[in-house]
Amino acid sequence: MKRIAILIMTSMFLAGMLTACNTVKGAGKDVQKVGEKVEEAADDTGATDPR
């Protein structure tokens, strides 16, 4: 039963990802945008300060 639930959840996640990003290029842009936000958050907290 757990295996079926995991399979259904994974399928729903992948279907959502495919509809959100129609192309590999679009997926790359999404990942890049997330990376930029993480980098900004790190800069805001001082996590990237080389002390």
PADRENBA-439885 format. One record per atom (N, C-alpha, C, O): residue in three letters; y, x, z. Coordinates in pm, whole numbers, plus 50000, padded with zeros to 5 digits. Atoms other than C-alpha are relative to their C-alpha. Layout:
N
AlaYXZ ...
REM end
This chain:
51
Met498805008250000 Met500005000050000 Met501265008750000 Met502235005649931 Lys498854991049997 Lys502385028650082 Lys500245006149863 Lys501385007749819 Arg499894993750131 Arg501665044449748 Arg500674990749900 Arg501494995049819 Ile499405009950091 Ile502595012549562 Ile501484998250032 Ile502314997449941 Ala498605001549960 Ala505825008749763 Ala500815012049953 Ala501935010449904 Ile499304987950044 Ile506795044749688 Ile500165000049848 Ile501215003849797 Leu499945000750146 Leu505985039949319 Leu501064990149954 Leu501814992949860 Ile499005010050037 Ile508115008549301 Ile501415005250028 Ile502305003649945 Met498684994749965 Met511045025149480 Met500435011149904 Met501585011749863 Thr499704989250094 Thr510835055649256 Thr500354994549863 Thr501294999249799 Ser499725006250130 Ser510735033948946 Ser501384993649998 Ser502114994849900 Met498685006349992 Met513785014349061 Met501105010649999 Met502135008749934 Phe499024989249998 Phe515665046649133 Phe500195006049861 Phe501315007949816 Leu499914994150133 Leu514835061348794 Leu500644990349900 Leu501404994549814 Ala499395009950090 Ala515775029048616 Ala501514999650024 Ala502284998649928 Gly498574999749968 Gly519125029648796 Gly500675012349945 Gly501785011649892 Met499444987550053 Met519695065748699 Met500124999349848 Met501115004049791 Leu499975000750146 Leu518865058848336 Leu501084990649949 Leu501674993049844 Thr498965009150045 Thr521255029648314 Thr501385005550032 Thr502355002449963 Ala498714994249962 Ala524025049148488 Ala500375011449905 Ala501555013449877 Cys499754988650088 Cys523675079248257 Cys499224997949871 Cys498004999549869 Asn500705002950126 Asn522885070747898 Asn499505012449930 Asn498605011649847 Thr500434987850066 Thr522525106847794 Thr499865011350101 Thr500325010250215 Val500124988249914 Val521625140547939 Val501385005850027 Val501655010850136 Lys498634995149983 Lys525235150647884 Lys500714992050110 Lys501434997750191 Gly499415008649898 Gly526335121048097 Gly499465003450139 Gly500215003550237 Ala500604996249872 Ala523905131148371 Ala500595013150048 Ala500855014850168 Gly499404987249964 Gly525305166348364 Gly501404998350054 Gly501795005150149 Lys498645002749952 Lys528825153048406 Lys499974994050140 Lys500794997550225 Asp500135006149867 Asp527705131948703 Asp499675010650105 Asp500275010750213 Val500384989449907 Val526065161848870 Val501175009450024 Val501405013750137 Gln498844991249987 Gln529135183248803 Gln501054993650090 Gln501665000450173 Lys499025007149919 Lys531395156748958 Lys499605000350148 Lys500445002350236 Val500494999449862 Val529215155749272 Val500215014150056 Val500635015650171 Gly499804986149957 Gly529325193849292 Gly501455002950032 Gly501755009850130 Glu498574997949974 Glu533105193549270 Glu500424993650132 Glu501194999450208 Lys499665006949875 Lys533355168249554 Lys499465007650121 Lys500135008650223 Val500584992149891 Val531025189049772 Val500835012550023 Val501095016350137 Glu499184987949990 Glu533085220049697 Glu501354996950066 Glu501825004650150 Glu498745003949939 Glu536315201849786 Glu499834997550149 Glu500675001550230 Ala500275002949858 Ala534795189750114 Ala499805013150077 Ala500285014450190 Ala500224987149934 Ala533685225250197 Ala501335007350018 Ala501575013450122 Asp498684993749990 Asp537195238250125 Asp500844993350109 Asp501545000250184 Asp499225007449900 Asp538735211050343 Asp499585003550143 Asp500415003950233 Thr500494997049866 Thr536525220150640 Thr500085014850032 Thr499825018850146 Gly499944985649977 Gly537025257550598 Gly498655006849991 Gly498515018450030 Ala501354994650008 Ala533325262750530 Ala499915011649901 Ala498985019749910 Thr500064989250099 Thr534105286050239 Thr500915011650037 Thr501125020649956 Asp499144989149953 Asp536435308450443 Asp499165012550023 Asp498245012050105 Pro500874988249994 Pro534985343750404 Pro500175008650125 Pro499895020650119 Arg499824991949879 Arg535775355150760 Arg498735004950054 Arg498725011950156 
REM end
